[in-house]
Amino acid sequence: MQTNPTQLTDLQKLGYLNAPIPKDVDLVAAIQQLKKEKNAVLLAHYYQDAAIQELADYLGDSLYLAQMAAKVDAAIIVFAGVHFMAETAKIINPTKKVLLPDLKAGCSLADSCPPADFAAFKAQHPNAVVVTYINCSAEIKALSDIVCTSSNAKRVIDSIPMDREIIFAPDRNLGRYLMKETGREMLLWDGSCIVHEAFSFDKIVALSKANPTAKFIAHPESESPVLEVAHYIGSTSGLLNFVQKDPATTYIVATEAGILHEMQKQCPEKTFIPAPVEDETCACSECAYMKLNTLEKLYNCMRHEQPEILLDETLMTSARQPIERMLALG
């Protein structure tokens, strides 16, 4: 995760995250009131805790939230997600104040692509079109030609002339899936998401046999063997849309478990089972970074308007163009 050391120093010094909260405060009501008082909008990802999802003005996946970040007219954007998402909102809205409840809410996938290393890799292929998954730092976006999300990645790849070489970063699993879907050979950066790589192929097969009427659905950040046995592969919003339209009543879901809240909310008559992981001693189907955001931190973040995402102007200008190219594709 790329962070500004000054931000972290100020945060530690002022103690915003752990500022005392009066015991009689109704956090939900207080956060709703703060949104009105401060002309703030709350964007939240499906992987956040259910309580935060319920407070969101806009709830969605990375593509939808990037689209909403480009449209909102509020003075303050509060992003209940992870660091790269808040960075994206700031890049799109350089004059607005963008807040993230916990600056340590990073991303294992973004961390797997250090900017200096990626710049060296890119330099080895000077004629390649660089497509980067939105789950990356602002510095990586600035090195890109176009950004994509799992919702529009195939459309982005299809928009590139067939005679052009393509670098795809940072997720190798999504890259392999896209190569199969598009028929395009691509140079893949060797990055991955620890959550989506934690799913156990053998346990998924066993669970499917134990639930023969269940459909297994998976996010394309999962490893290839897992994807090969899926009834449906799609982005976070794609998975949500699928279960709403599909006639089955039981689903085994291989993505971050936070999405199950919205699935159950939209389809109360259906059953959703989180896909099993290799290590049964951990909650590996939950993103520890996403879960760093809490109602308490959200309240303090909005009350003090800290911590704020601050990025260099030149960096934002460089990173904005590939994001705008993505948004233009829809």
Order of alpha helices (4+ residues) and beta strands (2+ residues): alpha-alpha-beta-alpha-beta-alpha-beta-alpha-beta-alpha-alpha-beta-alpha-beta-alpha-beta-alpha-beta-alpha-beta-alpha-beta-alpha-beta-alpha-beta-alpha-alpha
